[in-house]
Amino acid sequence: MNKTLGQRIRELREQQDFSLREFAKKLGGLSAAFLSDVELGRRYPSEKVLADMARTLGTTVKDLGKYDIRPPIHDIKRLAAENPGFSFAFKQVVDKKVSPEELIKFLGKRANREKKKPPKKAKKANGGKNQWTSR
């Protein structure tokens, strides 16, 4: 999946056989120039427009969101503000020039390890002894 959001929108629009003008009309009169800019990655639609696009193109916002490659700056700032450890971690990624591929590979390995861990058994109270017979 190396497509951008704009490329995915264009792909779906062409599958529906909509011209930019037709698509713009179906979206409540947006300009074809704006939609062209979205498809070329120069501009990004609002949440409402993205939802309208998804509905018109027969897909979901979640599907289109998979192709949005903009960095989640707001989320990164929020995480760093809530937990200084994230600031340190993000700085390490930048300072060590970790490539996106390396980071994704690392996170994928970590997720696979988490899936393979057996579930933890709950400990019994009193070390597993029956409180009525162990006196």
TIRO-2110 file (N, C-alpha, C; in Angstrom, 1 decimal):
// TIRO-2110
0.8, -1.2, 0.0, N, 1, A
0.0, 0.0, 0.0, CA, 1, A
0.9, 1.2, 0.0, C, 1, A
1.4, 1.6, -1.1, N, 2, A
2.3, 2.8, -1.2, CA, 2, A
1.5, 3.9, -1.9, C, 2, A
0.2, 3.9, -1.9, N, 3, A
-0.5, 5.0, -2.5, CA, 3, A
-0.8, 6.1, -1.4, C, 3, A
-0.9, 7.3, -1.9, N, 4, A
-1.3, 8.4, -1.0, CA, 4, A
-2.8, 8.5, -0.9, C, 4, A
-3.3, 9.3, -0.1, N, 5, A
-4.8, 9.5, 0.0, CA, 5, A
-5.3, 10.0, -1.3, C, 5, A
-4.7, 11.0, -1.9, N, 6, A
-5.1, 11.5, -3.2, CA, 6, A
-5.2, 10.5, -4.3, C, 6, A
-4.1, 9.6, -4.3, N, 7, A
-4.1, 8.6, -5.3, CA, 7, A
-5.2, 7.6, -5.1, C, 7, A
-5.5, 7.2, -3.8, N, 8, A
-6.6, 6.3, -3.6, CA, 8, A
-8.0, 6.9, -4.0, C, 8, A
-8.1, 8.2, -3.7, N, 9, A
-9.4, 8.9, -4.0, CA, 9, A
-9.5, 8.9, -5.6, C, 9, A
-8.5, 9.2, -6.3, N, 10, A
-8.5, 9.2, -7.7, CA, 10, A
-8.9, 7.8, -8.3, C, 10, A
-8.2, 6.8, -7.7, N, 11, A
-8.5, 5.4, -8.1, CA, 11, A
-9.9, 5.1, -8.0, C, 11, A
-10.5, 5.4, -6.8, N, 12, A
-11.9, 5.1, -6.5, CA, 12, A
-12.8, 5.9, -7.4, C, 12, A
-12.5, 7.2, -7.6, N, 13, A
-13.3, 8.0, -8.5, CA, 13, A
-13.3, 7.5, -9.9, C, 13, A
-12.2, 7.1, -10.4, N, 14, A
-12.1, 6.5, -11.8, CA, 14, A
-12.9, 5.2, -11.9, C, 14, A
-12.8, 4.4, -10.8, N, 15, A
-13.6, 3.1, -10.8, CA, 15, A
-15.1, 3.4, -10.9, C, 15, A
-15.5, 4.5, -10.3, N, 16, A
-16.9, 4.9, -10.4, CA, 16, A
-17.3, 5.7, -11.7, C, 16, A
-16.2, 5.9, -12.5, N, 17, A
-16.3, 6.6, -13.8, CA, 17, A
-16.8, 8.1, -13.6, C, 17, A
-16.4, 8.7, -12.5, N, 18, A
-16.7, 10.1, -12.3, CA, 18, A
-15.6, 11.0, -12.8, C, 18, A
-16.0, 12.1, -13.5, N, 19, A
-15.0, 13.1, -13.8, CA, 19, A
-14.8, 13.9, -12.5, C, 19, A
-13.8, 14.8, -12.5, N, 20, A
-13.6, 15.7, -11.4, CA, 20, A
-14.9, 16.5, -11.1, C, 20, A
-15.4, 17.1, -12.2, N, 21, A
-16.6, 17.9, -12.1, CA, 21, A
-17.8, 17.2, -11.6, C, 21, A
-18.0, 16.0, -12.1, N, 22, A
-19.1, 15.1, -11.6, CA, 22, A
-19.0, 14.8, -10.1, C, 22, A
-17.8, 14.5, -9.7, N, 23, A
-17.5, 14.2, -8.3, CA, 23, A
-17.7, 15.4, -7.5, C, 23, A
-17.3, 16.6, -7.9, N, 24, A
-17.4, 17.8, -7.2, CA, 24, A
-18.9, 18.1, -7.0, C, 24, A
-19.8, 17.9, -8.0, N, 25, A
-21.2, 18.1, -7.9, CA, 25, A
-21.8, 17.1, -6.8, C, 25, A
-21.4, 15.9, -6.9, N, 26, A
-21.9, 14.9, -5.9, CA, 26, A
-21.5, 15.2, -4.5, C, 26, A
-20.5, 16.0, -4.3, N, 27, A
-20.0, 16.3, -3.0, CA, 27, A
-20.5, 17.7, -2.6, C, 27, A
-21.6, 18.1, -3.2, N, 28, A
-22.3, 19.4, -2.7, CA, 28, A
-21.7, 20.6, -3.4, C, 28, A
-21.1, 20.5, -4.5, N, 29, A
-20.6, 21.7, -5.2, CA, 29, A
-19.2, 22.1, -4.9, C, 29, A
-18.4, 21.2, -4.4, N, 30, A
-17.0, 21.6, -4.2, CA, 30, A
-16.4, 21.9, -5.6, C, 30, A
-15.3, 22.6, -5.6, N, 31, A
-14.7, 22.9, -6.9, CA, 31, A
-13.8, 21.7, -7.4, C, 31, A
-13.8, 21.6, -8.7, N, 32, A
-13.0, 20.5, -9.3, CA, 32, A
-11.5, 20.8, -9.0, C, 32, A
-11.1, 22.1, -9.0, N, 33, A
-9.8, 22.5, -8.7, CA, 33, A
-9.3, 22.0, -7.3, C, 33, A
-10.2, 22.2, -6.3, N, 34, A
-9.9, 21.7, -5.0, CA, 34, A
-9.7, 20.2, -5.0, C, 34, A
-10.6, 19.5, -5.6, N, 35, A
-10.5, 18.0, -5.7, CA, 35, A
-9.2, 17.6, -6.4, C, 35, A
-8.9, 18.3, -7.4, N, 36, A
-7.6, 18.0, -8.1, CA, 36, A
-6.4, 18.2, -7.2, C, 36, A
-6.5, 19.3, -6.4, N, 37, A
-5.4, 19.5, -5.4, CA, 37, A
-5.3, 18.4, -4.4, C, 37, A
-6.5, 17.9, -4.0, N, 38, A
-6.5, 16.7, -3.0, CA, 38, A
-5.9, 15.5, -3.7, C, 38, A
-6.3, 15.2, -4.9, N, 39, A
-5.7, 14.0, -5.6, CA, 39, A
-4.2, 14.2, -5.8, C, 39, A
-3.7, 15.4, -6.0, N, 40, A
-2.3, 15.6, -6.2, CA, 40, A
-1.5, 15.7, -4.9, C, 40, A
-2.2, 15.7, -3.7, N, 41, A
-1.6, 15.8, -2.5, CA, 41, A
-1.2, 17.2, -2.0, C, 41, A
-1.7, 18.2, -2.7, N, 42, A
-1.5, 19.6, -2.4, CA, 42, A
-2.3, 20.1, -1.2, C, 42, A
-3.5, 19.5, -1.1, N, 43, A
-4.5, 19.9, -0.1, CA, 43, A
-5.1, 18.6, 0.5, C, 43, A
-5.7, 18.8, 1.7, N, 44, A
-6.3, 17.7, 2.4, CA, 44, A
-7.8, 18.1, 2.7, C, 44, A
-8.7, 17.1, 2.6, N, 45, A
-10.1, 17.5, 2.9, CA, 45, A
-10.3, 17.5, 4.4, C, 45, A
-11.4, 18.2, 4.8, N, 46, A
-11.8, 18.2, 6.2, CA, 46, A
-12.4, 16.9, 6.5, C, 46, A
-12.6, 16.6, 7.8, N, 47, A
-13.3, 15.3, 8.2, CA, 47, A
-14.6, 15.2, 7.5, C, 47, A
-15.4, 16.2, 7.4, N, 48, A
-16.7, 16.1, 6.8, CA, 48, A
-16.6, 15.8, 5.3, C, 48, A
-15.7, 16.5, 4.6, N, 49, A
-15.6, 16.3, 3.2, CA, 49, A
-15.0, 14.9, 3.0, C, 49, A
-14.1, 14.4, 3.8, N, 50, A
-13.6, 13.1, 3.7, CA, 50, A
-14.7, 12.0, 3.8, C, 50, A
-15.6, 12.3, 4.8, N, 51, A
-16.7, 11.3, 5.0, CA, 51, A
-17.6, 11.4, 3.8, C, 51, A
-17.9, 12.5, 3.3, N, 52, A
-18.7, 12.6, 2.1, CA, 52, A
-18.1, 11.9, 0.9, C, 52, A
-16.8, 12.1, 0.8, N, 53, A
-16.0, 11.4, -0.3, CA, 53, A
-16.1, 9.9, -0.2, C, 53, A
-15.9, 9.4, 1.0, N, 54, A
-16.0, 8.0, 1.3, CA, 54, A
-17.4, 7.4, 0.9, C, 54, A
-18.4, 8.1, 1.4, N, 55, A
-19.8, 7.6, 1.1, CA, 55, A
-20.0, 7.6, -0.4, C, 55, A
-19.6, 8.7, -1.1, N, 56, A
-19.8, 8.8, -2.6, CA, 56, A
-19.0, 7.8, -3.3, C, 56, A
-17.9, 7.4, -2.8, N, 57, A
-17.0, 6.5, -3.5, CA, 57, A
-17.2, 5.0, -3.1, C, 57, A
-18.2, 4.8, -2.2, N, 58, A
-18.5, 3.5, -1.8, CA, 58, A
-17.5, 2.8, -0.9, C, 58, A
-16.8, 3.6, -0.1, N, 59, A
-15.8, 3.1, 0.9, CA, 59, A
-16.1, 3.7, 2.2, C, 59, A
-15.1, 3.5, 3.1, N, 60, A
-15.2, 4.0, 4.5, CA, 60, A
-14.2, 5.1, 4.7, C, 60, A
-14.4, 5.9, 5.7, N, 61, A
-13.4, 6.9, 6.2, CA, 61, A
-12.2, 6.1, 6.7, C, 61, A
-12.4, 5.0, 7.3, N, 62, A
-11.3, 4.2, 7.8, CA, 62, A
-10.4, 3.7, 6.7, C, 62, A
-11.0, 3.3, 5.6, N, 63, A
-10.2, 2.8, 4.5, CA, 63, A
-9.4, 4.0, 3.9, C, 63, A
-10.0, 5.1, 3.7, N, 64, A
-9.3, 6.3, 3.2, CA, 64, A
-8.2, 6.7, 4.1, C, 64, A
-8.5, 6.6, 5.4, N, 65, A
-7.5, 7.1, 6.4, CA, 65, A
-6.2, 6.3, 6.4, C, 65, A
-6.3, 5.0, 5.9, N, 66, A
-5.1, 4.2, 5.8, CA, 66, A
-4.1, 4.8, 4.8, C, 66, A
-4.5, 5.7, 3.9, N, 67, A
-3.7, 6.2, 2.9, CA, 67, A
-3.2, 7.7, 3.2, C, 67, A
-3.7, 8.2, 4.3, N, 68, A
-3.3, 9.5, 4.7, CA, 68, A
-1.9, 9.5, 5.4, C, 68, A
-0.9, 10.0, 4.6, N, 69, A
0.5, 9.9, 5.1, CA, 69, A
1.0, 11.1, 5.8, C, 69, A
0.1, 12.0, 6.1, N, 70, A
0.5, 13.2, 6.9, CA, 70, A
0.9, 12.7, 8.2, C, 70, A
2.0, 13.4, 8.7, N, 71, A
2.4, 13.0, 10.1, CA, 71, A
1.4, 13.5, 11.1, C, 71, A
1.1, 12.6, 12.1, N, 72, A
0.1, 13.0, 13.1, CA, 72, A
0.7, 14.0, 14.2, C, 72, A
1.0, 15.2, 13.7, N, 73, A
1.7, 16.2, 14.6, CA, 73, A
0.9, 16.4, 15.8, C, 73, A
-0.4, 16.6, 15.7, N, 74, A
-1.2, 16.9, 16.9, CA, 74, A
-1.1, 15.8, 17.9, C, 74, A
-1.1, 14.5, 17.5, N, 75, A
-1.0, 13.4, 18.4, CA, 75, A
0.4, 13.3, 19.0, C, 75, A
1.4, 13.6, 18.2, N, 76, A
2.8, 13.5, 18.7, CA, 76, A
3.0, 14.6, 19.8, C, 76, A
2.5, 15.8, 19.6, N, 77, A
2.6, 16.9, 20.6, CA, 77, A
1.8, 16.5, 21.8, C, 77, A
0.6, 16.0, 21.7, N, 78, A
-0.2, 15.6, 22.9, CA, 78, A
0.5, 14.5, 23.7, C, 78, A
1.1, 13.5, 23.0, N, 79, A
1.8, 12.4, 23.7, CA, 79, A
3.0, 13.0, 24.5, C, 79, A
3.7, 13.8, 23.8, N, 80, A
4.9, 14.4, 24.4, CA, 80, A
4.6, 15.3, 25.6, C, 80, A
3.5, 16.0, 25.5, N, 81, A
3.0, 16.8, 26.7, CA, 81, A
2.6, 16.0, 27.8, C, 81, A
1.9, 14.8, 27.5, N, 82, A
1.4, 14.0, 28.6, CA, 82, A
2.5, 13.1, 29.2, C, 82, A
3.5, 12.8, 28.5, N, 83, A
4.5, 11.9, 29.0, CA, 83, A
5.9, 12.3, 28.4, C, 83, A
6.7, 12.9, 29.2, N, 84, A
8.0, 13.3, 28.7, CA, 84, A
8.9, 12.2, 28.1, C, 84, A
8.6, 10.9, 28.4, N, 85, A
9.3, 9.8, 27.9, CA, 85, A
9.1, 9.7, 26.4, C, 85, A
7.9, 10.2, 25.9, N, 86, A
7.7, 10.2, 24.4, CA, 86, A
8.6, 11.2, 23.8, C, 86, A
8.8, 12.3, 24.4, N, 87, A
9.7, 13.4, 23.8, CA, 87, A
11.1, 12.8, 23.7, C, 87, A
11.6, 12.1, 24.7, N, 88, A
12.9, 11.5, 24.7, CA, 88, A
13.0, 10.4, 23.6, C, 88, A
11.9, 9.6, 23.5, N, 89, A
11.9, 8.6, 22.4, CA, 89, A
11.9, 9.2, 21.0, C, 89, A
11.1, 10.2, 20.8, N, 90, A
11.0, 10.8, 19.5, CA, 90, A
12.3, 11.5, 19.1, C, 90, A
13.0, 12.1, 20.2, N, 91, A
14.3, 12.7, 19.9, CA, 91, A
15.3, 11.6, 19.5, C, 91, A
15.3, 10.5, 20.2, N, 92, A
16.2, 9.4, 19.8, CA, 92, A
16.0, 8.9, 18.4, C, 92, A
14.8, 8.8, 17.9, N, 93, A
14.5, 8.4, 16.6, CA, 93, A
15.1, 9.5, 15.6, C, 93, A
14.9, 10.7, 15.9, N, 94, A
15.5, 11.8, 15.0, CA, 94, A
17.0, 11.8, 15.1, C, 94, A
17.6, 11.8, 16.3, N, 95, A
19.0, 11.9, 16.5, CA, 95, A
19.7, 10.7, 15.8, C, 95, A
19.2, 9.5, 15.9, N, 96, A
19.8, 8.3, 15.4, CA, 96, A
19.4, 8.1, 13.9, C, 96, A
18.7, 9.0, 13.4, N, 97, A
18.3, 8.9, 12.0, CA, 97, A
17.7, 7.6, 11.6, C, 97, A
16.8, 7.1, 12.4, N, 98, A
16.0, 5.9, 12.2, CA, 98, A
15.1, 6.1, 11.0, C, 98, A
15.2, 5.2, 10.0, N, 99, A
14.4, 5.3, 8.8, CA, 99, A
13.0, 4.9, 9.2, C, 99, A
12.0, 5.3, 8.4, N, 100, A
10.6, 4.9, 8.6, CA, 100, A
10.5, 3.4, 8.5, C, 100, A
11.2, 2.8, 7.5, N, 101, A
11.2, 1.3, 7.4, CA, 101, A
11.7, 0.6, 8.6, C, 101, A
12.8, 1.1, 9.2, N, 102, A
13.4, 0.5, 10.4, CA, 102, A
12.4, 0.6, 11.5, C, 102, A
11.7, 1.7, 11.7, N, 103, A
10.8, 1.9, 12.8, CA, 103, A
9.6, 1.0, 12.6, C, 103, A
9.0, 1.0, 11.4, N, 104, A
7.9, 0.1, 11.2, CA, 104, A
8.2, -1.4, 11.4, C, 104, A
9.4, -1.8, 10.9, N, 105, A
9.9, -3.1, 11.1, CA, 105, A
10.0, -3.5, 12.6, C, 105, A
10.6, -2.6, 13.4, N, 106, A
10.7, -2.8, 14.8, CA, 106, A
9.4, -2.9, 15.5, C, 106, A
8.5, -2.0, 15.1, N, 107, A
7.1, -2.1, 15.8, CA, 107, A
6.4, -3.3, 15.4, C, 107, A
6.6, -3.8, 14.1, N, 108, A
6.0, -5.0, 13.7, CA, 108, A
6.5, -6.2, 14.5, C, 108, A
7.8, -6.3, 14.7, N, 109, A
8.4, -7.4, 15.5, CA, 109, A
7.8, -7.3, 16.9, C, 109, A
7.7, -6.1, 17.5, N, 110, A
7.2, -6.0, 18.8, CA, 110, A
5.8, -6.5, 18.9, C, 110, A
5.0, -6.1, 17.9, N, 111, A
3.6, -6.5, 17.9, CA, 111, A
3.5, -8.1, 17.8, C, 111, A
4.3, -8.7, 17.0, N, 112, A
4.3, -10.1, 16.8, CA, 112, A
4.7, -10.8, 18.1, C, 112, A
5.7, -10.2, 18.9, N, 113, A
6.1, -10.8, 20.2, CA, 113, A
4.9, -10.8, 21.1, C, 113, A
4.2, -9.7, 21.1, N, 114, A
3.0, -9.5, 22.0, CA, 114, A
2.0, -10.5, 21.7, C, 114, A
1.7, -10.9, 20.5, N, 115, A
0.7, -11.8, 20.1, CA, 115, A
1.1, -13.2, 20.5, C, 115, A
2.4, -13.6, 20.6, N, 116, A
2.9, -14.9, 20.9, CA, 116, A
2.9, -15.2, 22.4, C, 116, A
2.9, -14.1, 23.2, N, 117, A
3.0, -14.3, 24.7, CA, 117, A
1.8, -15.1, 25.2, C, 117, A
2.0, -16.1, 26.0, N, 118, A
0.8, -16.8, 26.6, CA, 118, A
0.1, -15.9, 27.6, C, 118, A
-1.2, -16.1, 27.7, N, 119, A
-1.9, -15.2, 28.7, CA, 119, A
-1.4, -15.5, 30.1, C, 119, A
-1.3, -14.5, 30.9, N, 120, A
-0.9, -14.6, 32.3, CA, 120, A
-2.0, -15.3, 33.1, C, 120, A
-1.6, -16.2, 34.0, N, 121, A
-2.5, -16.9, 34.9, CA, 121, A
-2.8, -16.0, 36.1, C, 121, A
-4.0, -16.0, 36.5, N, 122, A
-4.3, -15.2, 37.7, CA, 122, A
-3.8, -16.0, 39.0, C, 122, A
-3.2, -15.2, 39.9, N, 123, A
-2.7, -15.8, 41.1, CA, 123, A
-3.9, -16.0, 42.1, C, 123, A
-3.9, -17.2, 42.8, N, 124, A
-4.9, -17.4, 43.7, CA, 124, A
-4.6, -16.7, 45.0, C, 124, A
-5.6, -16.3, 45.7, N, 125, A
-5.4, -15.7, 47.1, CA, 125, A
-4.8, -16.7, 48.0, C, 125, A
-4.0, -16.3, 49.0, N, 126, A
-3.3, -17.2, 50.0, CA, 126, A
-2.4, -18.3, 49.3, C, 126, A
-1.8, -17.9, 48.2, N, 127, A
-0.9, -18.8, 47.6, CA, 127, A
-1.5, -20.1, 47.1, C, 127, A
-2.9, -20.1, 46.8, N, 128, A
-3.6, -21.3, 46.3, CA, 128, A
-4.1, -22.2, 47.4, C, 128, A
-3.8, -21.8, 48.7, N, 129, A
-4.3, -22.7, 49.8, CA, 129, A
-5.7, -22.3, 50.2, C, 129, A
-6.4, -23.3, 50.6, N, 130, A
-7.8, -23.1, 51.1, CA, 130, A
-7.7, -22.5, 52.5, C, 130, A
-8.4, -21.4, 52.7, N, 131, A
-8.3, -20.7, 54.0, CA, 131, A
-8.8, -21.5, 55.1, C, 131, A
-9.7, -22.5, 54.9, N, 132, A
-10.4, -23.2, 56.0, CA, 132, A
-9.5, -24.4, 56.4, C, 132, A
-8.7, -24.9, 55.5, N, 133, A
-7.9, -26.1, 55.9, CA, 133, A
-6.5, -25.9, 56.2, C, 133, A
-5.9, -24.7, 56.0, N, 134, A
-4.5, -24.5, 56.1, CA, 134, A
-4.1, -23.9, 57.5, C, 134, A
-5.0, -24.0, 58.5, N, 135, A
-4.6, -23.4, 59.8, CA, 135, A
-4.0, -24.4, 60.6, C, 135, A
END
